[in-house]
Amino acid sequence: MDTNSKSRAAKNIVVTGTAQAWRFVTGFLLTVITTRLLKPSDFGILAMVATATALIGLVKDLGITQAIIQRSTTTPSQLNSLFWVSVLASAGFALILAGSAPLLASFYDEPRVELVTIAFGLLVLLSGPQAVPTAVLTRDSHFNQLAIVDIASATITFALGIICAILWQSYWALYASAAGGTIVSAAGIWLAARYRPGLPKFDPSTLQMLRFGWHVSGFNLVNYFSRNSDNILIGRFLGSDQLGLYDRAYRLLLFPIGQLNGPIGQVLVPLMSRIQSDAARYRSTYTEAVSLMMLTAQPGILCAVICAPELLELLFGAQWVSAAPMFQWLGIAGLHQVMTSTTGWLFLSQGRGADLFRLGTYSSVITVASFLAGLKWGAVGVAASYTITNYVALIPLIWLAAGRRGPVSSRDLVNLAAPHAVAILGAGVALEIIRHVLGTVTPIQMLALFFLSYLAYLSVILLFETKRELLWRGARMFSKK
């Protein structure tokens, strides 16, 4: 990757990352504060509704956003055609979501789910028309405008969530928070985008983009079932309290992975789409970015896993400590997902929508089977079975599929991950020994363990020449700036 491209990519990642960092801080604080103000059952009800809204959110634009980003250029008529398809699709999905409300309430035997589901249908209708202007802004690297919209949306989401939770102390506070963020985001995107829709005109290239988008949506659909079937099963057979505990543990873990993957992927997928003909440049762009992600996230996740009971009590209160075993199992899976969650960039940037869909189908079958296998041991059993299956079956499947074609091979993925796996083991042994000696960990000791996790991890990583070179290049680049 040439210096100018690195500089531009780094600048865009910093801009996007700043907005994402603000979203992370406000989202994390919102989670902590509302968790203290509301009951586990409130989050359980929203998690029940989320099983449907997450599905609609993933497929409502039919993959049109990624189809536009993957193309270096598009004509106005193509954008217009894709816009109206996305609008019609979001309207249809909003009606489907609202119509499913009685069925969801009956399935969970929870009447309160019905009205909340209908209310989220309105948000689907509102967010649908954002797909095309958002994709155009992303593809054309207008990350400053997107960052401003993200910051405004996150701020409103946070403020409304806190105010409404204090006033209502109800799950409706969580809906009001989501609604405020959606409205601000929709308004901001249309103000920032220069695109204005016109009459549609379909051509062969438009149909090709739609096919690619449908494959992406197909992957999102099957991935949804694998990602949300745990919530469905726990909510149906174990109740809203267990689901609330499991959902909080899962979402707390998801924060660091999502906050890194989002801004970096948003910048790199369009860039990698443009440079895929240059194999060496493509490969270095991907491997260097993912290495830095693992360096940033894995030591923190490791420390959180080892100190999970004290961390959950500190953040949420003593009533949430029972979620610690779920968090620990999911955190062990999260250690590898920092990397494997980025393999989607390879499929998307290379236009391999059909391959991505097939991988998602196989992965979903394996994942749902793992949830069913662990269900009889409760929510902790679901988390444990999922994590074991990840390491035994899913990692090899994902690496083989991602490296089968394109500049990044399966061997490249193994070479990328191996030093970080050794670093995790080394740091984990050091932290676990100290944790055992200390017994109960105080907040100050937890902070010390957090820094020690990064120190031990980096000490091991520096034993590998490729990682030393990467860190040295990064240090030189920032010192020049």
N, C-alpha and C positions, 0 to 999 in steps of 0.2 A: 504494500500500500504506500503510495507516494506521500511526501511530506505535506503537500497542499491538501490532499484528500483527508489525511489524518487530522490536519488542523481544522478543516471545515467540519469533519465528523465530530471531533472533540468539542468544538464550539456548539454544535447543534445538540450534542448529548448534554453538555453543561446547561444549556438553556432549557431543554426539555426536562433534564434531571432536577433543575431548580424548582420548576413547577411541580414535578412529581414529589420532590422532597416536602414541599408545602402541603401537597395533598396527603403525603404520608403522615406528617406531623399532625395536621388537623384531623385526619381519619383516625390516627392512633389515639389522640386525646378524646375524640368523640366516642370511640369504642370504650375507653376506660371510664369516662364520666357517665355515659348512658348505661354501662354495665352496672355501675354502682347505684344508679337511680331506678333502673327497671328490674323486673323479675326475669329469671331464666325462661319462664313460659312465654314472656313477651318476645324474646329472641327466637324461641321455638316456633311461634306462630309466623313470624317473618321468614324463618328458614323453610317452613312448609310452603309458603307462597313462593319463595325464591326458587323452589324446584321447577316451577312453571315459568316464572319471569326470566330466569337465567337462560332457559331454552329459547324463549322468544327473543331475548336480547342477542343471542348468538347467531340466529338465522334470519332475523327480520329484514336484513338488507340483501339476503341471498349471496353473500360474499362479494358484493359489488365493490366495497371499499378496497379489499385486497386486490381485486381485479384491476382497478384503476392504478393503485400504487405500483403494481408489478409492471405496468406499461410505462415506457419512457415518455410517450406522447399520446394524446387522444384528441379527436376532433370534437367541436361543439355538438354536432349531431349525435355522436356516440355518448357524450356526457348527458345530453337531454334524454336519450332513450333509457340510459341506466338510471337516471334520476326518477323518471316516472315509474319504472319497474320497482324501484325501492320504495317509493311512496305507496303504490298499490299493495306491495308485499307487507309493509308495516301496518297498513290499515287492516288488511286481512288477518294478520297475526294478532292485532289488538282485539278484534272481534272474537277470534278463537280463544284468546286468554280470558276475556270476559265471559264467554259462553261456558268455559270450563270451570268457572267458580263454584257452582253447586256440586259438581263432581268431586272437586278437590276437598271441599268441606265435608262431603260424605265419606270420602276415602280416609281422611284423617280423623273422622268423627269429631270435628272441631268447627262449630258454626261460625266462629269469628273469622275464619279463613275466607269465607265467601265475599264479603264486602271489600276486604283488603285486596283480593285478587282483581276484582272489577276496577278498583282505584288504580292499580298498577297498569291495567290495560290502557288507561288514558295516557300514562307516561310513555308507553310503547308507541302510541299514535303520534305523540309530540316529538319523540326523538327520531322517528324514521326518516324524515326529510334531511337530516344532518349528514347522511352517509356520503353523498357525492361531494358536497363542498368540503367536508373533512378530509376525504381522500385526496382532493386536488391540493389542498393546503399542505398535506403531508408529503405528497409526491414532489411538489415544487419547493420543498424545504422552507416553508413559511412557519418555522418553529417558534419565532417570537410571538406571533399572533396566537398560535395554539397555546403557548405557555400562559399568556395573559388570560385566555378563556378558562384554562384549567385552574389557575389561581383564583379567579373570581368564583367559579363554580364550587371549588373546594371550600372557600370561605363561607359562602352562603349555606352550603350543606352543613358545615360545622355549627354556624351560629343558630340556624333553625333547629338543628337537632338538640342542642343544649337547651335553648329556650323552651321548646315544646316538651322536652322530657321533664323539665322542672315544673312547667304549668300543668301538664296532663298526666305524667307518670303512666304512660300507656304506650303500646306498640304503635299507635298512630303518630307518635313523635318521630319514629324511625321513617315512616312513610313521608311525613312532611319534610323531613330532611332530604330524602331522595328526590322528592318532587321539586323542591327549591333548586337543587343542583342541576336537575334536568332542564328546567326552564331557563336558567342562566346560561347553561352550556348551549342550548339551541339558539338563543338570541345572540350570543357571542360569536358562534360559528358563522351565522348569516351576515353579521356586521363585518367580520374579518374577511370573508370570502368575496372574491370578485365575480364568482360564477352566479349567473341568474338563469333559471331554467327556461327553455323554449320548447318548440314542438319536437317530438321524437322522430327519428328516422333510423330504422334498423338496417345494418349492413353486415356482411360476413364477419368482420372484425368484432363488431358488437356482440354477435352471437357467440363468437369464440370466447370473448371476455365473460359472457354470462355462463358458459360451460365451465370455465375455470372457477368462477364464483360459486357455481352450484357444487363443484367438488369441495371447495373450501367450506361451504355451508354444510355439506354432508359430513365432513370431518367434525365440524363444530357440533353437529347434531349427535353423532355417536359419542363424541368426547363428552358431551353434556350428560348423557346417560351414565357414563362411567364416573364422572365427577360428582354427580348428584344422586346416584342411586343409594349411596350410603345415607344421605339425609332422608331419602324416601323410606328406606327400610327402618332406620332408627325411629323416625317420626311415626311410622305406621305400627311398629311392634313394641317399641320401648317408651314412647310418649314424648310430650313436648319438653319436659324437664331434661331428660337425657339428651334430646336433640339440641336443646339450648346450650348445654355444657359442651357437647361435641362441636357445635357450630362456632362457639367462641374460641375453642382451642384451635380449630382449623383456620379461622380467619386471622387470629393473632399470628400464626405461623406464616400465613400467606402474604402478610404485609411486606417483609423484606424481599421476597422473591418477586412479587408483582411490581414493587417500586423500582427494582433494577431492570427487570425484563421489559417493562413498558416503555420507558424513555429510550433505552438503548435499541430495542427492536424497532421502535418507531423511526429512528434515524437510520439504522443499518439495513433494514429490508429494502428501502428504495435504492440505497447506495449499492448494495450487493446485487440487486437486479441489473444495475447499469454496468457492473464490472465482471459479470459472470464469465465472460469470454477470456478474461485474464486469470487463469487458474491460480497462479502463485499469489497474486494480489488479493483475490477472493478468499483464498485459504488463510492468509495472514490476517486479513480483516476480521474474519470470523473467530479464529483461534485466539487472537490477542484480546478481543473484546470479551470473550467468554472466560478466558483466564482471569482477567481483571474482575469480572463479576464474581467468580468463585473466591478470589482473594478478599473481596469486599464482604461477601455475605456468609460464607461457610463458617468462619470462626465465631461470628455472632450467634448463628443458629445453634452451633455446637454448645456454646455456653448456656444458651437458653434451655436447651434440652437437659443438660446436667443439673441446672438450678431451677427446674420447672416448678416444683411446689412453692418455693419461696417467691419466684417471679410472679406466679398467678395470684398468690395472696397479696403481694405488694401492690399489684396493678388493680385487681378486681375485688379483693376482699376474701375473707376466710371461706365464704360459702362456695367459692369457685375452685378450691384446692383439689376437689375430687376430679376435676378435668385434667390434672397434671399427667396421669398415665397416658391419656389420649394424646395430649400435646407432645409427650416424649416420643411415642411411636410415630406420630405424623412428622415430627421434627427430624427423625432419622431418615424418613423418606424425602423430606425437604432438602437434605444435604445434597442428594444427587439431582434433585429437580432444578436446582439453580442452573445446572448445565443442560439436562435433558429437555427442559422447557424451551431452550433456545433452538433445538433442532428444527422446529417449525419454520424458523427463518430460512433454513436451507431449502425446504420444500417450496415455500412461498416465493423466494427470490429467483428460484430456478423454474418457476411455472409448473411445478410438479403436483398439481392439484389432485389428480387421480391417485398418485402414490400416497399422498397425505390422507386421502379418504380411506384407502385400504388399510393403512397403518392404524388409523383411528378405529376402524371396525374391529381389527384383531385385538387391539389394546383394550377396547371397551368390553369385549367378551371376557377377557382374562380378569379385568378389574372387577366387574360385577360378580364374577364367580368368587373372587377373593372376599368381597363383602358378605356374600351369602355364607361362605365357609366360616367366617368369624362371628356371625350374628348371634349364635347361641351363647357366646361369652359376653354379650352386651356390647356397648359402644367401644370399650377398650379392645375387645376381641376383633371388632371391625377394623379399628385402626392398626392393630398388630398384623392381622392377616393381609391387609392392604400393603403394609410396608415390606413384609417378607416377600410377597409376590412381586413387588417392584424390583427387588434385587435379584430374585431368582429368574424371573421371566421377562419383565418389561424392559429393563435396561438393554439386554442383548437384542431384543426385538427392535427397539427404537434405533439403536446404533447400526444394526445391519440394514434396516430400511433406509435410514438417512444417508448412509455411506455407499449404497448400492450404485448410485449415479452421481455425477457432479464432481466438482473440484475437491470436496472434502470427503475422504474415504472413511470407512469404518476404522481402519488402522489409525488414521489421524485423530479420530474421536477417542480411541483408547489411549493414544500417546498424550492427548490433551488432558485426559482425566486422571491418569495414573499418579502423577506427582501430587495432585491435590488429595487423592484418596489416602496416600501415605501421610500427608500433612494432617489430615483429619484424625487418622489413627494415633499419630504421635501426640497431637494436642489433646485428644480425648483421654488418652491414658494419663497425661500429666494433670488435667483438670479433675479427673475422677479420683485420683489418689489424694489430691488436696481436699476435694469435696468430702471424701471419706474421713479424713483426719479432722476436718472442721466440724463435722456433724451438721448442726443447723447453721445456715448461712445468713448473715446479716446483710442489709442493703449495701453497706460499705464493702464488705467482703465480696459480695456479688459483683460489684463494680470492678474490684481488683481482679477477680477471676475473668471478667470480660476482657480486660486489657491483656491478661496473661494468655488467654486463648489466642489472641491475634499474635502475640509475641512468639508463642510456641509454634503456631502454624507457619509463620514467616520463617522461623529458624529452620524448619524442615524444608520448606519450599526452596530456600536459597541453596540447598544442596544440589538442586537440579540446574544444569547449565542453561537450558532453554528458558526457564523461569527467571534466572538471574539476568539474562539478556533482555527479557521483556521489561522487567522492573527498571533496569538501567536505561533502556530507551525511553521509557515513560518519564523517568526522573530528568533526563536531559531535555526532553521536549518541554516539560513544564518549567525547567530552570531557564530555558531560552526565552520563554514568554514572560 
